[in-house]
Amino acid sequence: MSDVKQTDFADRASNSNSTPPNGVEATRQMTNEEREVAEAAARFGYGPLAQVNTREDRLPAFGGEFQPGLYRPVEQRKFANPAPLGLSAFALTTFVLSLINMQTRGVTVPNLVAASAYGYGGLVQLLAGMWEMAVGNTFGATALSSYGGFWISYGIIYTPGGFEIIKTTASSLGDGGVNNAVGFWLFGWWIFTTILLVCTLKSTWAFFLLFFTLDLAFLMLAIGHVIQTDEGGTHVPLIKAGGLFGLLAAFLAWYNALAGIADTSNSFFIIPVAHFPWSEMGRATRHKTDRETV
């Protein structure tokens, strides 16, 4: 029996010309719905496609491509990789705002970051997200486009003398009402970032830590706006903690961007990204090591 070669169930099912001696067709072509169900079952190790390699020609998760899971090779892609551009736009704008949140060198007014929020963190990152959609990266398109929208909306809120959102809200609710409203807004972004964080649990440490630190930054900033002083001001230690986590997220975004840009044609070294042991790449590496030690 060990000499008998296993045949692909899908190939047998799709071969309409093969019939048994009695003339009755034993197999039929799988419908799209049946194949989807079979492939879903195969992921858990059972079903007719359990032994079929449905992940052939897939690359492991990579933060430089903003891909949290297996994805198709990109050699034949007509577009360049838009992820480093979006990551860099996010990183720089987050870096500046985080320094302000930490009150670095006494700077406490966030209006200065509005220009970067519009031009780089907003518009450029939004464009990078749209290009991610063009190359078929749903995660990258969702994340980069959304955070591009975040920065544009941030610029709208804090544009000095522009839309007067802060002034109008403060005139009716006071400074405490403004901070509560901003806190609610930040809580929404914390929830969204948590959703994206869940999708990075099978990727790499560099990719996961980017969203982990960003998630904590949104949480600290949101709580810092809701928990206020007697005068309705923000909770400074929490805002500074949010700035610290934001600073870490900025450097991690730059790190992932560098990993996506640097290759053997322009760099003397490749940026390590450290795959999780339970990821596809981690399991493959572990199995390879086990075979080599046998």
C-alpha positions in Angstrom: 0.0 0.0 0.0 2.9 2.4 0.7 3.8 2.2 -3.0 0.4 3.4 -4.1 0.6 7.1 -5.0 -2.2 9.2 -3.5 -4.2 11.1 -6.1 -5.6 14.5 -5.7 -9.3 14.4 -4.8 -10.0 17.6 -6.6 -8.3 16.3 -9.8 -10.4 13.1 -9.6 -13.5 15.1 -9.0 -12.9 17.3 -11.9 -12.0 14.6 -14.4 -15.3 14.0 -16.2 -13.7 11.6 -18.7 -12.8 8.9 -16.2 -15.6 6.3 -15.7 -15.6 2.8 -14.1 -15.9 -0.4 -16.2 -19.7 -0.5 -15.6 -20.1 2.7 -17.4 -21.5 4.6 -14.4 -19.7 7.8 -13.6 -18.3 7.5 -10.1 -17.3 11.1 -9.5 -18.5 14.5 -10.5 -17.0 18.0 -10.6 -17.2 19.8 -7.3 -19.3 23.0 -7.2 -17.8 26.2 -6.0 -19.8 26.0 -2.8 -18.7 22.4 -2.2 -15.0 23.3 -2.8 -15.2 26.3 -0.4 -16.6 24.0 2.3 -14.0 21.3 1.6 -11.2 23.9 1.7 -12.5 25.3 5.0 -12.6 21.7 6.4 -9.1 21.0 5.2 -7.7 23.8 7.3 -8.8 21.8 10.3 -7.3 18.5 9.0 -10.4 16.7 7.7 -12.5 16.5 4.6 -11.7 15.4 1.0 -9.1 18.1 0.5 -7.3 17.5 3.8 -4.3 16.1 2.0 -4.4 18.6 -0.9 -1.9 21.5 -0.8 -4.3 24.4 -1.0 -1.6 26.9 0.1 0.8 26.3 -2.7 2.8 29.3 -3.8 2.0 31.4 -0.8 4.5 33.7 1.0 4.6 33.9 4.9 3.3 37.0 6.8 5.4 40.1 6.4 5.0 43.5 7.9 7.0 45.1 5.1 4.1 44.1 2.7 1.5 44.8 5.4 0.4 41.2 5.1 -0.6 39.5 8.4 -1.0 36.0 6.8 -0.1 33.9 3.8 -0.2 35.9 0.5 0.5 35.4 -3.2 3.9 36.0 -4.6 4.4 39.6 -5.9 7.0 39.0 -8.7 4.5 39.5 -11.4 2.7 42.4 -9.7 2.5 45.5 -11.9 2.4 47.9 -8.9 5.3 48.6 -6.5 4.8 47.7 -2.8 2.7 50.6 -1.3 3.1 49.4 2.3 6.4 51.2 3.2 4.9 54.5 2.0 1.8 54.1 4.1 3.8 52.9 7.1 6.3 55.8 6.8 3.5 58.4 6.6 1.9 56.9 9.6 5.2 56.8 11.5 6.3 60.4 11.0 2.9 61.9 11.9 2.6 59.6 14.9 6.1 60.5 16.0 5.5 64.2 16.0 2.1 64.0 17.8 3.5 61.5 20.4 6.3 63.9 21.3 3.7 66.7 21.8 1.6 64.3 23.9 4.7 63.7 26.1 5.1 67.5 26.4 8.7 67.2 25.0 10.6 70.5 25.6 7.4 72.1 26.9 5.4 71.7 23.7 1.8 70.9 24.6 -0.4 72.3 21.8 -1.1 69.7 19.1 -2.1 72.2 16.4 1.3 72.0 14.8 0.8 68.4 13.7 -2.3 69.4 11.6 -0.2 70.1 8.5 1.4 66.7 8.6 -2.0 65.1 9.4 -3.4 66.5 6.2 -0.5 66.1 3.8 1.5 63.0 4.9 -0.3 61.0 7.5 -3.6 61.7 5.9 -3.5 62.1 2.1 -0.4 60.0 1.4 -1.4 57.2 3.7 -4.9 57.2 2.2 -3.5 56.9 -1.2 -1.2 54.0 -0.1 -4.3 52.3 1.3 -6.1 52.6 -2.1 -3.0 51.2 -3.8 -3.1 48.3 -1.3 -6.6 47.6 -2.6 -5.3 47.6 -6.2 -2.7 44.9 -5.3 -5.3 42.8 -3.6 -4.3 43.3 0.1 -7.5 43.7 2.0 -5.8 44.1 5.4 -3.4 46.7 4.1 -6.2 48.6 2.3 -8.4 48.6 5.4 -5.7 49.6 7.9 -3.8 52.3 5.8 -7.0 53.9 4.4 -8.6 54.0 7.8 -5.6 55.5 9.6 -5.3 58.0 6.7 -8.8 59.0 7.4 -7.9 59.2 11.1 -5.2 61.8 10.4 -7.4 63.8 8.1 -10.2 63.9 10.7 -7.6 64.8 13.4 -6.5 67.7 11.2 -10.1 68.8 10.8 -10.6 68.8 14.5 -7.4 70.7 15.5 -6.9 73.1 12.6 -6.4 76.5 14.3 -9.1 78.9 13.3 -10.4 76.5 10.7 -13.5 74.4 11.3 -13.9 75.7 14.9 -15.0 72.3 16.1 -13.2 72.7 19.4 -14.4 76.3 19.9 -18.0 75.4 19.1 -18.0 72.4 21.4 -16.3 74.2 24.2 -18.8 77.1 24.0 -21.7 74.7 24.8 -20.1 71.9 26.8 -16.9 73.5 28.2 -13.4 72.1 28.2 -14.6 68.9 29.9 -17.2 68.3 27.2 -14.6 68.7 24.5 -12.3 66.2 26.2 -15.1 63.7 26.6 -16.0 64.0 22.9 -12.4 63.5 21.9 -12.2 60.5 24.3 -15.2 58.9 22.7 -13.6 59.4 19.3 -10.3 57.8 20.5 -12.2 54.9 22.1 -13.6 54.1 18.6 -10.1 54.0 17.2 -9.0 51.8 20.0 -11.7 49.3 19.2 -10.8 49.4 15.5 -7.1 48.9 16.2 -7.9 45.9 18.5 -9.8 44.3 15.6 -6.7 44.7 13.4 -4.5 43.5 16.3 -6.4 40.2 16.3 -5.5 39.7 12.7 -1.7 39.9 13.4 -1.6 37.1 15.9 -0.2 34.7 13.2 2.2 37.1 11.6 5.5 38.4 13.0 6.7 40.0 16.2 7.5 43.3 14.5 4.0 43.4 12.9 2.2 42.4 16.0 4.1 44.8 18.3 3.2 47.7 15.9 -0.5 47.2 16.5 -0.1 46.3 20.1 1.7 49.5 21.0 -0.7 51.5 18.9 -3.6 49.9 20.6 -2.3 50.8 24.0 -1.6 54.4 22.8 -5.2 54.8 21.7 -6.4 53.3 25.0 -4.2 55.5 27.2 -5.2 58.7 25.2 -8.9 57.8 25.3 -8.9 57.2 29.1 -6.7 60.3 29.6 -9.4 62.5 27.9 -12.3 61.0 29.8 -10.6 61.0 33.3 -10.2 64.7 33.8 -9.0 67.2 36.4 -11.5 69.3 38.4 -11.1 72.1 35.8 -12.0 69.7 32.9 -8.4 69.2 31.7 -6.9 65.9 30.5 -5.2 63.4 32.8 -1.6 64.4 32.0 0.1 61.1 33.2 -2.2 59.0 31.0 -1.7 61.4 28.0 2.1 61.1 28.4 1.7 57.3 28.6 -0.2 57.4 25.4 2.5 59.5 23.9 5.1 56.9 24.9 3.3 54.0 23.4 2.6 56.1 20.3 6.4 56.8 20.0 7.1 53.1 20.2 4.4 52.5 17.5 6.0 55.1 15.2 9.5 53.4 15.4 7.9 50.0 14.9 6.1 51.4 11.8 9.4 52.7 10.5 11.0 49.3 11.2 8.4 47.5 9.2 8.7 50.0 6.4 12.4 49.5 6.3 11.8 45.7 6.1 9.7 46.3 3.1 12.2 48.6 1.4 15.5 46.9 2.1 16.5 43.9 -0.1 19.7 42.5 -1.5 19.7 45.1 -4.3 20.0 48.1 -2.0 21.1 46.9 1.4 23.9 44.9 2.9 21.5 43.2 5.2 17.9 42.0 5.4 15.8 43.3 8.3 14.7 40.5 10.6 11.0 40.4 11.5 10.9 37.3 13.7 7.9 35.0 12.9 5.8 33.7 15.7 6.5 30.0 16.5 2.8 29.2 15.8 2.7 31.0 12.4 3.0 29.2 9.1 6.6 30.2 8.7 7.4 29.4 12.3 6.0 25.9 12.0 7.7 25.2 8.7 11.1 26.3 10.2 10.5 24.1 13.3 9.6 21.1 11.2 12.7 21.7 9.0 14.9 21.8 12.1 13.3 18.7 13.5 14.0 16.8 10.3 17.6 18.0 10.3 18.2 16.8 13.8 16.8 13.3 13.2 
